[in-house]
Amino acid sequence: MTVAQLKNIARQIRRDIIEMTYKAGSGHPGGSLSSSDIMAVLYFDIMKHDPKNPKWEKRDRFFLSKGHACPVLYAALAEAGYFPKKHLATFRHLGSVLQGHPHRLKTPGIEMSSGSLGQGLSIAAGTALGLKMDGIKSKIFCLMGDGELQEGQIWEAAMAAGHFKLNNLIGIVDYNNLQIDGPVEKVMGLAPLADKWRAFRWDVIEVDGHEISRIKKAFIKAGQSKTKPTVIIARTIKGKGVSFIENDYLWHARVPTDDELNRALVELEVAA
Ligand SMILES: Cc1ncc(C[n+]2csc(CCOP(=O)(O)OP(=O)(O)O)c2C)c(N)n1
């Protein structure tokens, strides 16, 4: 796909995130908007997958470790055709196929139930190792939050992935600098983050997480690794795309008012 097409998809995903949280009256717009460009590139340019056959054995797998950001995943899956777009309006409703956090038995295209932070990389690493043992050449992608990296389990999984040389595993850190109640550096700092991953025997690529062409190059390079897992540290802005949501941790889980909904949708108009 062209960069212009991917940008348009990312805008559509952002519109869906805003509308979903508005209609649900709850949810997590900030960390969903920050990863919208990454998700557009992954699902529409990088990953080998088939929305009509979600269990295809040779598919690439995506794990949303920061499960609270599921609006971005649901919007991408709907856009790709895993389920009808009308389901987005039922997000967080009782019995909906789109639960408040990802549920692998309810939603086509969801590989892993998540929401309890810190677990995704372990499951991704185990899957990557299993696929290698079975001789299946699929790639595994795992999206984590920067606040989430404060979880000890992440580093246990990182150590295992480095040890087992899981070059089919690609981690992505949505490095938006904010977590639920403030700046990550204030709560528990991560720097020097790239060095930490290198020390765990990972290759590291640092990238602007809103520059579509650079994100794409980062994924292509990560996919060529021969001996190590790769982490893409994507510098992002929490709430990216809606001026009054950007860089404000209070929007981690805030819901737009009627007026805010309209203003956001004007800012996110999709090019014809
Ligand atoms: C184990 C666990 N502890 C606490 C929470 C509550 N929680 C949900 S989101 C969040 C902040 C996560 O911050 P970050 O990973 O930076 O996410 P992002 O900014 O990308 O949304 C917290 C603490 C949780 N979901 N799981």
The ligand as an SDF file (V2000), in Angstrom:
LIG
                    3D

 26 27  0  0  0  0  0  0  0  0999 V2000
   -1.0680   -5.8430   35.9470 C   0  0  0  0  0  0  0  0  0  0  0  0
   -1.8370   -4.5710   35.7130 C   0  0  0  0  0  0  0  0  0  0  0  0
   -1.6850   -3.5460   36.5780 N   0  0  0  0  0  0  0  0  0  0  0  0
   -2.3760   -2.3950   36.3920 C   0  0  0  0  0  0  0  0  0  0  0  0
   -3.2390   -2.2720   35.3320 C   0  0  0  0  0  0  0  0  0  0  0  0
   -4.0410   -0.9780   35.1590 C   0  0  0  0  0  0  0  0  0  0  0  0
   -3.5610   -0.2170   34.0150 N   0  0  0  0  0  0  0  0  0  0  0  0
   -4.2200   -0.2110   32.8310 C   0  0  0  0  0  0  0  0  0  0  0  0
   -3.4780    0.7140   31.6760 S   0  0  0  0  0  0  0  0  0  0  0  0
   -2.2490    1.1630   32.7410 C   0  0  0  0  0  0  0  0  0  0  0  0
   -1.1460    2.0880   32.3110 C   0  0  0  0  0  0  0  0  0  0  0  0
   -0.3280    1.5120   31.2210 C   0  0  0  0  0  0  0  0  0  0  0  0
    0.5690    2.4550   30.7210 O   0  0  0  0  0  0  0  0  0  0  0  0
    1.2460    2.2240   29.3080 P   0  0  0  0  0  0  0  0  0  0  0  0
    1.7610    0.8300   29.2450 O   0  0  0  0  0  0  0  0  0  0  0  0
    2.2590    3.3000   29.1050 O   0  0  0  0  0  0  0  0  0  0  0  0
    0.0250    2.3230   28.3320 O   0  0  0  0  0  0  0  0  0  0  0  0
   -0.3600    3.4230   27.2350 P   0  0  0  0  0  0  0  0  0  0  0  0
    0.1650    4.7530   27.6910 O   0  0  0  0  0  0  0  0  0  0  0  0
    0.3140    3.0110   25.9660 O   0  0  0  0  0  0  0  0  0  0  0  0
   -1.8410    3.3830   27.1440 O   0  0  0  0  0  0  0  0  0  0  0  0
   -2.4350    0.5770   33.9930 C   0  0  0  0  0  0  0  0  0  0  0  0
   -1.5480    0.7600   35.1540 C   0  0  0  0  0  0  0  0  0  0  0  0
   -3.3700   -3.3680   34.4530 C   0  0  0  0  0  0  0  0  0  0  0  0
   -4.1670   -3.3230   33.3770 N   0  0  0  0  0  0  0  0  0  0  0  0
   -2.6370   -4.4930   34.6610 N   0  0  0  0  0  0  0  0  0  0  0  0
  1  2  1  0
  2  3  1  0
  2 26  2  0
  3  4  2  0
  4  5  1  0
  5  6  1  0
  5 24  2  0
  6  7  1  0
  7  8  2  0
  7 22  1  0
  8  9  1  0
  9 10  1  0
 10 11  1  0
 10 22  2  0
 11 12  1  0
 12 13  1  0
 13 14  1  0
 14 15  2  0
 14 16  1  0
 14 17  1  0
 17 18  1  0
 18 19  2  0
 18 20  1  0
 18 21  1  0
 22 23  1  0
 24 25  1  0
 24 26  1  0
M  CHG  1   7   1
M  END
$$$$
